[in-house]
């Protein structure tokens, strides 16, 4: 599998930067993960311990080197404060397919950061790595994330019913995708 590398300069648009996570911000990342909305809609466990956040940070270079996952911090462009995370994951290199996952800390919400981050990362992944299909798989009950998908030019393709366990319940996943060089429409 090809190696994944962060770009030489952070990806930037509007008031958002995408850059590698920094060891100095792991406690703030951990604090953001403690918000109940993060484990509610993502695969991040509720009450994740700080040592697990450190383990995930330490595993990032190997995952990128092996072409498995590339994680970015979503940061404020002016202050560089951590706002959330966005990643390329579940990569299918032979079929040029990748999934984008994301979450925001409470202090990062309400400013368009998720939409900006998903658009930046999707455009970069297609241009740099030649992905033809970029997917978002969203808990079907997560209307806010579905709205992000639509703002970013992703098309709703359907629902994978009872697709996976999330805690002690089976959940449906809504699948959104951008294919080829589709781009979000202006406005």
C-alpha positions as CSV (number, residue, x, y, z in Angstrom):
1,X,0.0,0.0,0.0
2,X,1.2,3.5,-0.7
3,X,2.5,5.6,2.2
4,X,0.4,8.4,3.3
5,X,2.0,11.7,4.3
6,X,0.7,15.0,5.5
7,X,1.2,17.8,3.1
8,X,4.3,20.0,3.6
9,X,2.1,22.9,4.6
10,X,-1.2,22.7,6.5
11,X,-4.3,22.6,4.3
12,X,-6.2,25.8,4.8
13,X,-9.5,27.5,3.9
14,X,-11.7,30.1,5.5
15,X,-10.6,30.2,9.2
16,X,-9.6,26.5,9.4
17,X,-6.3,24.6,9.2
18,X,-5.8,20.8,8.7
19,X,-2.4,19.7,10.2
20,X,-1.0,16.8,12.1
21,X,-2.0,16.3,15.7
22,X,0.6,17.7,18.2
23,X,1.7,15.9,21.3
24,X,1.3,19.1,23.3
25,X,-2.4,19.2,22.6
26,X,-3.3,15.6,23.6
27,X,-5.0,16.7,26.8
28,X,-7.2,19.1,24.9
29,X,-8.0,16.4,22.3
30,X,-8.9,14.1,25.2
31,X,-11.1,16.9,26.7
32,X,-12.9,17.2,23.4
33,X,-13.5,13.5,23.2
34,X,-15.2,13.6,26.6
35,X,-18.1,15.5,25.2
36,X,-21.1,13.0,25.1
37,X,-21.8,13.9,21.4
38,X,-18.5,12.5,20.3
39,X,-19.0,8.9,21.4
40,X,-22.7,9.2,20.5
41,X,-21.9,9.6,16.8
42,X,-18.4,8.1,16.4
43,X,-16.5,5.0,17.2
44,X,-14.6,6.8,20.0
45,X,-15.5,5.1,23.2
46,X,-17.3,7.0,26.0
47,X,-14.9,8.1,28.8
48,X,-11.8,7.2,26.7
49,X,-8.8,7.4,29.0
50,X,-6.0,9.8,28.2
51,X,-3.5,6.9,27.9
52,X,-5.6,5.6,25.0
53,X,-5.5,9.0,23.3
54,X,-1.7,8.9,23.6
55,X,-1.6,5.4,22.2
56,X,-3.6,6.5,19.2
57,X,-1.3,9.5,18.7
58,X,1.8,7.2,18.9
59,X,0.2,4.8,16.4
60,X,-0.4,7.5,13.7
61,X,3.1,7.3,12.0
62,X,2.9,3.6,11.5
63,X,-0.7,3.8,10.2
64,X,0.3,6.5,7.7
65,X,3.5,4.7,6.7
66,X,1.4,1.5,6.0
67,X,-1.2,3.4,4.0
68,X,-4.0,2.6,6.4
69,X,-5.1,5.9,7.9
70,X,-4.1,9.6,8.0
71,X,-5.3,11.8,10.8
72,X,-5.5,15.6,10.9
73,X,-6.2,18.1,13.6
74,X,-8.9,20.6,12.6
75,X,-7.4,23.9,14.0
76,X,-8.3,27.5,14.1
77,X,-6.3,29.3,11.4
78,X,-5.5,32.3,13.6
79,X,-4.8,30.7,17.0
80,X,-4.0,27.1,16.0
81,X,-6.3,25.8,18.7
82,X,-7.5,22.3,18.3
83,X,-11.2,22.2,17.2
84,X,-11.6,18.5,16.2
85,X,-10.3,15.8,14.0
86,X,-10.7,14.5,10.4
87,X,-9.2,11.4,8.9
88,X,-8.8,9.3,5.8
89,X,-9.6,5.8,6.9
90,X,-10.9,2.4,5.6
91,X,-8.8,2.8,2.5
92,X,-9.3,0.5,-0.4
93,X,-6.2,1.3,-2.6
94,X,-7.0,-1.2,-5.4
95,X,-10.4,0.4,-5.9
96,X,-9.3,4.0,-5.3
97,X,-11.8,4.3,-2.5
98,X,-11.5,6.0,0.9
99,X,-13.7,7.0,3.8
100,X,-13.5,10.4,5.6
101,X,-14.3,10.4,9.4
102,X,-14.6,13.5,11.5
103,X,-15.6,14.9,14.9
104,X,-15.6,18.3,16.6
105,X,-15.0,19.3,20.1
106,X,-17.8,21.4,21.6
107,X,-15.7,24.6,21.2
108,X,-15.2,23.9,17.5
109,X,-18.9,23.6,16.6
110,X,-21.2,26.2,15.0
111,X,-18.6,27.8,12.7
112,X,-18.6,25.6,9.7
113,X,-15.4,23.8,10.7
114,X,-16.6,20.3,9.8
115,X,-17.8,21.3,6.3
116,X,-14.5,23.2,5.7
117,X,-12.4,20.3,6.9
118,X,-14.3,17.6,5.0
119,X,-14.1,19.6,1.8
120,X,-10.4,20.4,2.2
121,X,-9.5,16.8,3.0
122,X,-11.6,15.3,0.2
123,X,-10.3,17.6,-2.4
124,X,-6.7,17.0,-1.3
125,X,-7.1,13.2,-1.1
126,X,-8.6,13.1,-4.7
127,X,-5.9,15.4,-6.1
128,X,-2.9,13.9,-4.2
129,X,-3.8,10.2,-4.0
130,X,-6.1,9.8,-6.9
131,X,-9.1,8.5,-5.0
132,X,-12.1,8.1,-7.2
133,X,-14.7,7.5,-4.5
134,X,-14.8,9.3,-1.1
135,X,-17.4,8.1,1.3
136,X,-19.0,9.3,4.5
137,X,-20.7,6.7,6.6
138,X,-22.9,8.5,9.1
139,X,-25.3,7.2,11.9
140,X,-28.6,7.6,10.1
141,X,-30.0,9.5,13.1
142,X,-27.2,12.2,12.9
143,X,-28.9,15.0,11.0
144,X,-26.1,17.5,11.6
145,X,-23.6,15.2,10.0
146,X,-25.9,14.5,7.1
147,X,-26.1,18.3,6.6
148,X,-22.3,18.5,6.5
149,X,-22.2,15.8,3.9
150,X,-24.7,17.6,1.6
151,X,-22.9,21.0,2.1
152,X,-19.7,19.3,1.0
153,X,-21.2,18.0,-2.3
154,X,-21.7,14.4,-1.2
155,X,-24.6,12.5,-2.6
156,X,-26.8,10.4,-0.4
157,X,-26.7,6.8,-1.8
158,X,-28.7,4.9,0.7
159,X,-28.8,3.3,4.2
160,X,-27.0,0.2,5.4
161,X,-29.6,-1.2,7.8
162,X,-28.5,-2.7,11.1
163,X,-24.9,-2.3,9.8
164,X,-22.9,-2.4,13.0
165,X,-22.9,-2.4,16.7
166,X,-22.5,0.9,18.4
167,X,-22.4,0.3,22.1
168,X,-25.2,-2.1,22.9
169,X,-27.4,-1.3,19.9
170,X,-27.3,-2.0,16.2
171,X,-27.3,1.1,14.1
172,X,-28.2,2.1,10.5
173,X,-25.5,3.9,8.5
174,X,-26.4,6.5,5.9
175,X,-23.9,6.4,3.0
176,X,-22.9,9.6,1.2
177,X,-20.3,9.7,-1.5
178,X,-18.4,12.0,-3.9
179,X,-17.3,10.3,-7.0
180,X,-14.6,11.4,-9.5
181,X,-14.1,15.2,-9.5
182,X,-17.6,16.2,-8.2
183,X,-17.3,19.4,-6.2
184,X,-19.7,21.1,-3.9
185,X,-22.0,23.5,-5.6
186,X,-21.5,27.2,-4.6
187,X,-23.6,28.5,-1.8
